[in-house]
């Protein structure tokens, strides 16, 4: 079981979380790097080109002064200073097509030299039309990627008398981008290391409760319903753990209930066997005596037959009570209800009970607040229920005592049946409605222990409640509470 439930490392939650997180992080870093490199390269390129353009225009303006005022000596000094400071190659070219071209003494490169390259010829021709040109590509002369910026030199009458060409390598820009990429890669490695720690903490907080819930689930599946997760969190994991704990409580409750039902079933069969053993034993003994012809006295033979008949009736009554109780306990069993007058039921009951109470000189005193007290119910079942209580009241009362019956009908119908008998012990009150429950007193010897259980089921089928109050040697009171029929149907 342990090997079967062991999780491989690549299936563990921590591993999956870390892999997914790293993949997400790497994808994000790559996308950011690509976007950054593109933006950075474009930004550096634009900045470099703008700088070259400003420099070219500035030099072109200064060259215009040199052309106008023939400052040849000043030009070369200026030219040398620029190349040293800015690390640029600066070409000045005279326009051979101008009416008054720039003096060749201000040239650093002749048009004939430029014409040997299609690239530079095209740039110069465009500049001679009073345009500025900027080109970044591989330069065969330098063997590098260069940025070339060209601007026109203006002479008299706004005539383009020459051109200024600035050339700058882009290798420095690539070094800057390369350094930036290297820095981002290092940052990514550090980020993944930090994320490893973060994921450990996060996965631990996530996986440990899940592991606890897994262990608890296995305990529950093995029958240990006392197992609990003991997780107290205010999130979805906490809700899940709480659900498992609730399931544990319900399983424990159901297990206790199952054991109680099993014990009840065993007790039921034991009680039935016990109740049937005595009459069957008696019937068998008398039958064997009669079959063997041991007893010849006809009077005793007749007594044997009478005793056998009594025992058969007792068994018949026991079986009938069992069948009735089983039927009443069936949730699908529904009794036929009609409008019933409780007062009428007790009038009928008292006529029947008078035969029982005469032998013990017991009086039944009835108090009612109305002659009509209507409810929905089964007349026969209600009569049987109240008869069980009255029969017990007579059975457990001494000679000359009274039985008090009070019926009131206000918000609900309340029926009280109170005797002056020996009472019920407090520890027995919770068990009196159990099947086959009988106290160890002489009056219970002939009972089956099913009467109160049947009465309780009849009450439940009528949406009623039974309350019992008792004091030893003072008497017992059964109080029935039923819904009142508001309007006649």
C-alpha positions as CSV (number, residue, x, y, z in Angstrom):
1,X,0.0,0.0,0.0
2,X,2.8,2.4,0.9
3,X,4.8,1.7,-2.3
4,X,1.6,1.9,-4.4
5,X,0.8,5.4,-3.0
6,X,4.4,6.7,-3.2
7,X,4.5,9.6,-5.7
8,X,7.4,9.9,-8.1
9,X,9.4,13.1,-8.0
10,X,8.2,14.3,-11.4
11,X,4.6,13.9,-10.3
12,X,5.0,15.8,-7.1
13,X,3.2,19.1,-6.7
14,X,6.4,21.0,-5.9
15,X,8.2,19.8,-9.0
16,X,5.2,20.6,-11.2
17,X,4.8,24.1,-9.6
18,X,8.5,24.8,-10.0
19,X,8.7,23.6,-13.6
20,X,5.6,25.6,-14.6
21,X,6.9,28.6,-12.8
22,X,10.3,28.4,-14.4
23,X,8.9,28.0,-17.8
24,X,6.6,30.9,-17.3
25,X,9.5,33.0,-16.0
26,X,11.8,32.0,-18.9
27,X,9.1,32.8,-21.5
28,X,8.5,36.1,-19.8
29,X,12.3,36.9,-19.6
30,X,12.8,35.9,-23.3
31,X,9.9,38.1,-24.4
32,X,11.1,41.0,-22.3
33,X,14.7,40.5,-23.6
34,X,13.5,40.5,-27.2
35,X,11.3,43.5,-26.7
36,X,14.0,45.3,-24.7
37,X,16.8,44.5,-27.3
38,X,14.6,45.7,-30.1
39,X,13.6,48.9,-28.3
40,X,17.1,49.5,-27.0
41,X,18.7,49.0,-30.3
42,X,16.2,51.3,-32.0
43,X,16.7,53.8,-29.2
44,X,20.5,53.8,-29.5
45,X,20.3,53.8,-33.2
46,X,17.9,56.8,-33.2
47,X,20.1,58.6,-30.6
48,X,23.2,57.9,-32.6
49,X,21.7,59.0,-35.8
50,X,20.2,62.2,-34.2
51,X,23.6,63.0,-32.8
52,X,25.3,62.5,-36.1
53,X,22.7,64.6,-37.8
54,X,23.2,67.5,-35.4
55,X,27.0,67.2,-35.8
56,X,26.7,67.0,-39.6
57,X,24.4,70.1,-39.7
58,X,26.7,72.0,-37.3
59,X,29.8,71.1,-39.4
60,X,27.9,72.0,-42.6
61,X,27.0,75.4,-41.2
62,X,30.6,76.0,-40.1
63,X,31.8,74.9,-43.6
64,X,29.5,77.5,-45.1
65,X,31.4,80.1,-43.1
66,X,34.8,78.7,-44.3
67,X,33.5,78.8,-47.9
68,X,32.3,82.4,-47.7
69,X,35.3,83.8,-45.9
70,X,38.0,81.4,-47.4
71,X,39.2,80.3,-44.0
72,X,41.3,77.4,-45.3
73,X,43.8,77.2,-42.5
74,X,41.0,77.3,-39.9
75,X,39.2,74.5,-41.7
76,X,42.0,71.9,-41.4
77,X,42.6,72.8,-37.7
78,X,38.8,72.4,-37.1
79,X,38.7,69.2,-39.0
80,X,41.5,67.6,-37.1
81,X,40.0,68.6,-33.7
82,X,36.6,67.1,-34.6
83,X,38.1,63.7,-35.7
84,X,40.1,63.5,-32.5
85,X,37.3,64.4,-30.1
86,X,34.3,62.6,-31.7
87,X,36.2,59.6,-33.1
88,X,34.6,60.2,-36.5
89,X,35.6,60.1,-40.1
90,X,34.7,63.4,-41.6
91,X,34.7,63.9,-45.4
92,X,34.1,67.2,-47.2
93,X,33.4,67.0,-50.9
94,X,33.0,69.8,-53.4
95,X,30.0,69.8,-55.8
96,X,31.5,69.8,-59.3
97,X,28.0,70.6,-60.8
98,X,27.7,73.9,-58.8
99,X,28.1,77.3,-60.5
100,X,30.5,78.3,-57.7
101,X,31.8,75.0,-56.3
102,X,33.5,74.8,-52.9
103,X,37.2,75.4,-53.1
104,X,39.2,72.2,-53.4
105,X,41.4,73.3,-50.6
106,X,38.4,72.7,-48.3
107,X,38.0,69.1,-49.6
108,X,39.2,66.0,-47.7
109,X,37.9,63.6,-50.4
110,X,37.3,64.4,-54.0
111,X,34.2,63.6,-56.0
112,X,36.2,61.3,-58.3
113,X,37.2,59.1,-55.3
114,X,33.6,59.0,-54.1
115,X,32.3,58.0,-57.5
116,X,34.1,54.7,-57.2
117,X,31.5,53.5,-54.7
118,X,27.8,53.3,-55.7
119,X,26.8,53.7,-52.1
120,X,28.6,57.0,-51.6
121,X,27.8,58.2,-55.1
122,X,24.1,57.8,-54.4
123,X,24.4,59.6,-51.0
124,X,26.4,62.5,-52.5
125,X,24.0,62.9,-55.4
126,X,21.1,63.2,-53.1
127,X,22.9,65.7,-50.8
128,X,23.7,67.8,-53.8
129,X,20.0,68.3,-54.3
130,X,19.9,69.9,-50.8
131,X,18.8,66.9,-48.8
132,X,20.3,65.2,-45.7
133,X,21.0,61.5,-45.9
134,X,21.6,58.8,-43.3
135,X,22.4,55.2,-44.0
136,X,23.4,52.3,-41.6
137,X,24.7,49.2,-43.3
138,X,27.9,47.2,-43.9
139,X,30.7,49.2,-45.3
140,X,33.1,47.5,-47.6
141,X,35.8,50.1,-47.2
142,X,35.9,49.8,-43.4
143,X,34.7,46.2,-43.2
144,X,32.3,47.1,-40.5
145,X,28.7,48.1,-40.0
146,X,28.8,51.9,-40.3
147,X,26.3,54.8,-39.9
148,X,26.8,57.4,-42.6
149,X,25.4,60.9,-42.3
150,X,25.6,63.4,-45.1
151,X,24.5,67.1,-45.1
152,X,24.8,69.8,-47.8
153,X,27.2,72.8,-47.6
154,X,25.4,75.9,-48.7
155,X,27.2,78.7,-50.5
156,X,26.0,82.0,-52.0
157,X,22.5,82.3,-53.3
158,X,21.5,79.1,-51.3
159,X,23.5,77.0,-53.8
160,X,24.8,73.6,-52.6
161,X,28.5,73.9,-53.1
162,X,29.6,70.7,-51.4
163,X,28.7,68.0,-48.9
164,X,29.8,66.9,-45.4
165,X,29.9,63.1,-44.8
166,X,30.2,61.7,-41.2
167,X,30.9,58.0,-40.7
168,X,30.7,56.3,-37.3
169,X,31.0,52.6,-36.4
170,X,28.0,50.9,-34.7
171,X,30.2,48.3,-32.9
172,X,30.1,50.4,-29.7
173,X,26.3,50.2,-29.8
174,X,26.4,46.5,-30.2
175,X,28.7,46.2,-27.2
176,X,26.2,48.2,-25.1
177,X,23.3,45.9,-26.2
178,X,25.5,42.9,-25.6
179,X,26.3,44.1,-22.1
180,X,22.6,44.8,-21.4
181,X,21.6,41.3,-22.6
182,X,24.4,39.8,-20.4
183,X,23.0,41.7,-17.4
184,X,19.5,40.5,-18.1
185,X,20.7,36.9,-18.3
186,X,22.4,37.2,-15.0
187,X,19.3,38.8,-13.6
188,X,17.2,35.9,-14.9
189,X,19.5,33.4,-13.2
190,X,19.2,35.2,-9.9
191,X,15.4,35.5,-10.4
192,X,15.1,31.7,-11.0
193,X,17.2,31.1,-7.8
194,X,15.0,33.4,-5.8
195,X,11.9,31.9,-7.4
196,X,13.1,28.5,-6.3
197,X,13.0,29.7,-2.7
198,X,9.6,31.3,-3.2
199,X,8.2,28.1,-4.8
200,X,9.6,26.0,-1.9
201,X,7.8,28.2,0.6
202,X,4.6,28.3,-1.5
203,X,4.6,24.6,-2.4
204,X,5.3,23.7,1.2
205,X,2.3,25.7,2.4
206,X,0.2,24.0,-0.4
207,X,1.5,20.5,-0.4
208,X,1.7,19.8,3.4
209,X,-2.0,20.4,3.9
210,X,-2.8,18.3,0.8
211,X,-0.5,15.5,2.2
212,X,-2.4,15.7,5.5
213,X,-5.7,15.5,3.7
214,X,-4.4,12.5,1.7
215,X,-3.3,10.7,4.9
216,X,-6.6,11.5,6.6
217,X,-8.5,10.1,3.5
218,X,-6.5,6.9,3.6
219,X,-7.3,6.6,7.4
220,X,-11.0,7.1,6.7
221,X,-10.9,4.5,3.9
222,X,-9.3,2.0,6.3
223,X,-12.1,2.6,8.8
224,X,-10.4,5.0,11.3
225,X,-13.3,7.5,11.4
226,X,-11.6,9.4,14.3
227,X,-9.0,10.7,11.9
228,X,-8.9,14.5,11.4
229,X,-6.9,16.9,9.2
230,X,-6.5,19.5,12.0
231,X,-6.0,22.2,9.3
232,X,-7.1,25.7,10.2
233,X,-6.9,27.9,7.1
234,X,-9.2,30.6,5.7
235,X,-9.0,29.6,2.1
236,X,-10.1,27.0,-0.4
237,X,-7.7,24.4,1.1
238,X,-9.1,25.2,4.5
239,X,-12.7,24.7,3.2
240,X,-11.6,21.3,1.7
241,X,-10.0,20.2,4.9
242,X,-13.1,21.2,6.9
243,X,-15.2,19.2,4.4
244,X,-13.0,16.1,5.1
245,X,-13.4,16.7,8.9
246,X,-17.1,17.0,8.5
247,X,-17.1,13.8,6.4
248,X,-15.1,12.1,9.2
249,X,-17.7,13.2,11.8
250,X,-20.5,11.9,9.6
251,X,-18.8,8.6,8.9
252,X,-18.1,8.2,12.6
253,X,-21.8,9.0,13.4
254,X,-22.9,6.5,10.7
255,X,-20.6,3.9,12.1
256,X,-21.9,4.4,15.6
257,X,-25.5,4.3,14.2
258,X,-24.7,1.2,12.2
259,X,-23.3,-0.6,15.3
260,X,-26.3,0.5,17.3
261,X,-28.6,-0.8,14.6
262,X,-26.7,-4.0,14.5
263,X,-26.9,-4.3,18.2
264,X,-30.6,-3.5,18.1
265,X,-31.1,-6.2,15.4
266,X,-29.3,-8.7,17.5
267,X,-31.2,-7.7,20.6
268,X,-34.4,-7.9,18.6
269,X,-33.8,-11.5,17.5
270,X,-32.7,-12.4,21.0
271,X,-35.9,-10.9,22.5
272,X,-38.1,-12.5,19.9
273,X,-36.4,-15.9,20.5
274,X,-36.8,-15.4,24.3
275,X,-40.4,-14.4,24.0
276,X,-41.2,-17.4,21.8
277,X,-39.1,-19.9,23.7
278,X,-41.4,-20.0,26.8
279,X,-44.7,-20.6,25.0
280,X,-43.2,-23.1,22.6
281,X,-41.6,-24.9,25.5
282,X,-44.9,-25.0,27.4
283,X,-46.8,-26.2,24.3
284,X,-44.2,-28.8,23.5
285,X,-44.3,-30.2,27.1
286,X,-48.1,-30.4,27.2
287,X,-48.2,-31.9,23.7
288,X,-45.7,-34.6,24.6
289,X,-47.6,-35.4,27.8
290,X,-50.9,-35.7,25.8
291,X,-49.3,-37.7,22.9
292,X,-47.6,-40.1,25.4
293,X,-50.9,-40.6,27.2
294,X,-49.3,-40.0,30.6
295,X,-52.2,-37.9,31.9
296,X,-55.6,-39.8,31.9
297,X,-57.6,-37.3,34.0
298,X,-59.9,-35.5,31.6
299,X,-60.0,-32.4,33.8
300,X,-56.2,-32.0,33.6
301,X,-56.2,-32.8,30.0
302,X,-58.7,-30.0,29.4
303,X,-56.5,-27.7,31.5
304,X,-53.5,-28.7,29.3
305,X,-55.5,-27.8,26.2
306,X,-56.6,-24.4,27.7
307,X,-53.0,-23.6,28.6
308,X,-51.8,-24.5,25.1
309,X,-54.6,-22.3,23.7
310,X,-53.5,-19.4,25.9
311,X,-49.9,-19.8,24.8
312,X,-50.9,-19.9,21.2
313,X,-52.9,-16.7,21.6
314,X,-49.9,-15.0,23.3
315,X,-47.7,-16.0,20.4
316,X,-50.3,-14.8,18.0
317,X,-50.5,-11.5,19.8
318,X,-46.7,-11.2,19.8
319,X,-46.4,-11.9,16.1
320,X,-49.2,-9.4,15.4
321,X,-47.5,-6.8,17.5
322,X,-44.2,-7.4,15.7
323,X,-45.9,-7.1,12.3
324,X,-47.7,-4.0,13.3
325,X,-44.5,-2.4,14.7
326,X,-42.6,-3.3,11.6
327,X,-45.3,-1.8,9.4
328,X,-45.4,1.4,11.5
329,X,-41.6,1.8,11.4
330,X,-41.6,1.6,7.6
331,X,-41.1,5.2,6.3
332,X,-43.2,4.4,3.2
333,X,-46.2,3.3,5.3
334,X,-48.9,5.9,5.4
335,X,-52.0,5.6,7.5
336,X,-55.5,6.6,6.3
337,X,-56.4,9.8,8.0
338,X,-59.9,11.3,8.4
339,X,-61.5,13.8,10.7
340,X,-61.6,12.3,14.2
341,X,-63.1,13.6,17.4
342,X,-60.7,12.8,20.3
343,X,-63.6,13.1,22.8
344,X,-65.5,10.3,21.0
345,X,-62.4,8.1,21.1
346,X,-62.1,8.4,24.9
347,X,-65.8,7.9,25.4
348,X,-65.4,4.5,23.5
349,X,-62.2,3.8,25.5
350,X,-63.7,4.4,28.9
351,X,-66.6,2.0,28.2
352,X,-64.1,-0.7,27.3
353,X,-61.7,0.2,30.2
354,X,-64.5,0.0,32.8
355,X,-64.3,-3.8,32.6
356,X,-60.6,-3.7,33.5
357,X,-60.8,-1.1,36.3
358,X,-63.7,-2.9,38.1
359,X,-61.5,-5.7,39.3
360,X,-59.1,-3.2,41.0
361,X,-61.8,-0.6,42.0
362,X,-60.0,2.1,40.0
363,X,-61.8,5.2,38.9
364,X,-61.2,7.0,35.6
365,X,-61.8,10.7,35.9
366,X,-62.1,12.7,32.7
367,X,-61.7,16.5,32.3
368,X,-62.3,18.2,29.0
369,X,-62.7,21.8,27.8
370,X,-65.1,20.9,25.0
371,X,-67.3,18.1,23.7
372,X,-65.7,18.3,20.3
373,X,-61.9,18.2,19.6
374,X,-61.2,17.4,16.0
375,X,-57.9,16.2,14.4
376,X,-56.8,14.3,11.3
377,X,-56.0,10.7,12.1
378,X,-56.9,7.0,12.1
379,X,-59.6,6.3,14.6
380,X,-58.5,2.7,15.2
381,X,-54.8,3.5,15.6
382,X,-55.4,6.4,18.0
383,X,-57.8,4.2,20.1
384,X,-55.1,1.5,20.2
385,X,-52.4,4.0,21.2
386,X,-54.4,5.5,24.1
387,X,-55.6,2.0,25.2
388,X,-51.9,0.9,25.6
389,X,-51.4,3.8,28.1
390,X,-54.6,3.2,30.0
391,X,-53.9,-0.5,30.2
392,X,-50.5,0.2,31.7
393,X,-52.0,2.7,34.1
394,X,-54.4,0.1,35.3
395,X,-51.7,-2.6,35.4
396,X,-49.3,-0.6,37.5
397,X,-51.8,1.0,39.9
398,X,-52.9,-0.3,43.3
399,X,-56.4,-1.1,44.3
400,X,-58.6,1.9,44.9
401,X,-56.4,4.4,43.0
402,X,-57.5,6.9,40.3
403,X,-56.6,7.5,36.7
404,X,-56.9,11.1,35.4
405,X,-57.6,12.0,31.8
406,X,-57.5,15.6,30.7
407,X,-58.1,16.9,27.2
408,X,-57.5,20.5,26.1
409,X,-57.8,22.1,22.7
410,X,-56.2,25.5,22.2
411,X,-53.3,26.0,19.8
412,X,-52.7,22.3,19.8
413,X,-54.5,19.2,21.1
414,X,-53.0,18.1,24.4
415,X,-54.1,14.8,26.0
416,X,-52.8,13.9,29.5
417,X,-53.2,10.4,31.0
418,X,-52.0,10.3,34.6
419,X,-52.1,7.4,37.1
420,X,-51.3,7.0,40.8
421,X,-49.1,4.0,40.3
422,X,-45.6,2.9,41.3
423,X,-43.9,5.2,38.8
424,X,-40.9,4.7,36.5
425,X,-37.3,5.0,37.6
426,X,-35.5,8.0,36.1
427,X,-32.9,5.9,34.4
428,X,-35.6,3.9,32.7
429,X,-37.5,6.8,31.2
430,X,-35.2,7.0,28.1
431,X,-35.8,3.3,27.3
432,X,-39.5,2.8,27.8
433,X,-40.3,3.2,24.0
434,X,-37.7,0.6,23.0
435,X,-38.8,-2.7,21.6
436,X,-39.1,-5.5,24.1
437,X,-38.1,-3.2,27.0
438,X,-39.7,-4.4,30.2
439,X,-38.8,-3.5,33.8
440,X,-38.2,-6.4,36.2
441,X,-41.4,-6.1,38.1
442,X,-44.2,-8.6,38.6
443,X,-46.7,-6.6,36.5
444,X,-44.5,-6.9,33.4
445,X,-44.3,-10.7,33.4
446,X,-47.1,-11.2,30.9
447,X,-46.3,-8.3,28.6
448,X,-44.4,-8.4,25.3
449,X,-42.6,-5.1,25.7
450,X,-44.0,-3.8,22.4
451,X,-47.0,-1.8,23.6
452,X,-45.2,1.6,24.2
453,X,-43.1,1.1,21.1
454,X,-46.2,0.7,19.0
455,X,-47.9,3.7,20.7
456,X,-44.9,5.9,20.0
457,X,-44.9,4.9,16.3
458,X,-48.6,5.7,16.1
459,X,-48.0,9.1,17.6
460,X,-45.2,9.8,15.1
461,X,-47.5,8.8,12.2
462,X,-49.9,11.5,13.4
463,X,-47.2,14.2,13.7
464,X,-47.5,14.0,17.5
465,X,-45.2,14.1,20.4
466,X,-45.2,12.2,23.7
467,X,-43.8,13.6,26.9
468,X,-43.5,11.4,30.0
469,X,-43.3,12.6,33.6
470,X,-42.9,10.1,36.5
471,X,-42.2,9.9,40.2
472,X,-41.6,6.7,42.1
473,X,-44.6,5.7,44.2
474,X,-46.5,8.8,43.1
475,X,-47.5,7.9,39.5
476,X,-46.7,8.5,35.8
477,X,-48.2,11.0,33.4
478,X,-48.2,10.6,29.6
479,X,-48.8,13.8,27.6
480,X,-49.7,13.6,23.9
481,X,-49.5,16.7,21.8
482,X,-51.1,16.8,18.3
483,X,-51.8,19.4,15.6
484,X,-55.2,20.8,15.8
485,X,-57.6,20.6,12.9
486,X,-58.4,24.3,12.2
487,X,-61.2,23.9,9.7
488,X,-63.4,20.9,8.9
489,X,-62.8,19.3,5.5
